[in-house]
Amino acid sequence: AAELLPQLAWHYDEPFADSSALPTWQLAQMARQHVTVALSGDGGDELFAGYQRYSAVRLADWLRRLPASLRGALFGRWWQALPAAAATKSLWRRWVRFVAAVHLPPQEQYQQWVSVFDRPSRQQLYTAEFAAAVADCDPGRFVQSAWERFCDRDPLSAAALTDLVTYLPSDLMTKVDTATMAHALECRQPFLDHRVVELAAAMPIELKWRMWRGKRILRSALADLLPPPARRRRKMGFGVPLDHWFRSDLAQPARDVLLDRRSTQRGYFRPQAVAELLEAHEQHRAEHSHRLWALLMLELWHRQWADDSRTPAS
């Protein structure tokens, strides 16, 4: 992974912070040894409500209908005193993230759930000068403005359609297209045929999501084509063990890059705040792997494309 980082920064030629770019890159490289064209399932989760986070959207919508006094009793500030789990995907960590945003309007709530750095963590990270320079910029507006296009739909459909016009093209399709084309592999997304998209967008959410599980109509349509284990398997991402890597093999390289004078003199982030992220993660006091990856890729992008020495990665 460490050896691939400069190549990723070069080929993506933008600060691309999705760590699944790394296994996607390697998968494309392996696939190209055998084929010249490949198919991907991109779009299926957005069109047919497949992401697990949509369960949080539905739960929040249900809780929003409770009396304000009852919501306050259930989700008062007492939860902030409880420690967050250090494991990336622990149930407790997900619950803490859920409760932290439960009081927000639906679009702000969802924006916070999908953010790597929420507003308070950004303010803690920025230098005073950089915070003043970007005071009029709201990165969350990108997601919120998309949500507003679909505010007449139920919250779960609004979340899925928001992902369809933000997360899918700006992250997933960018990731796959860059990784595959770097190896001369053509990748096609059958789910994104405009007729499939239009059909899915017109479907009521009840056809897609039920009993805390998505892709209902898709599973039914493919029941005679897929074996039961494939149909019943839980949703799986395509991630890498970042939490472990930043406590082992990537710990020192991350420190060498993020705390290097070249990085700290850019004036974006407080060196002490970055050091605290690294230390808290390494000591299992918090889970900051995705934040560290984002900072690392931003700095490597700077060195590949924004600094004076713009030479291709080996």
MOZILIN-V360984 format. One record per helix or strand of 3 or more residues. SS is the DSSP state (H for helix, E for strand). FROM is the first residue (numbers start at 1). LEN is the number of residues. If there is no record, write none. Layout:
ss=SS from=FROM len=LEN
ss=SS from=FROM len=LEN
This chain:
ss=H from=5 len=8
ss=H from=20 len=12
ss=E from=37 len=4
ss=H from=44 len=5
ss=H from=53 len=12
ss=H from=68 len=7
ss=H from=77 len=5
ss=H from=91 len=10
ss=H from=106 len=8
ss=H from=119 len=7
ss=H from=128 len=6
ss=H from=141 len=8
ss=H from=155 len=11
ss=H from=167 len=15
ss=E from=186 len=4
ss=H from=190 len=3
ss=H from=194 len=9
ss=H from=205 len=3
ss=H from=216 len=6
ss=H from=228 len=5
ss=H from=242 len=4
ss=H from=249 len=10
ss=H from=261 len=4
ss=H from=271 len=12
ss=H from=289 len=18
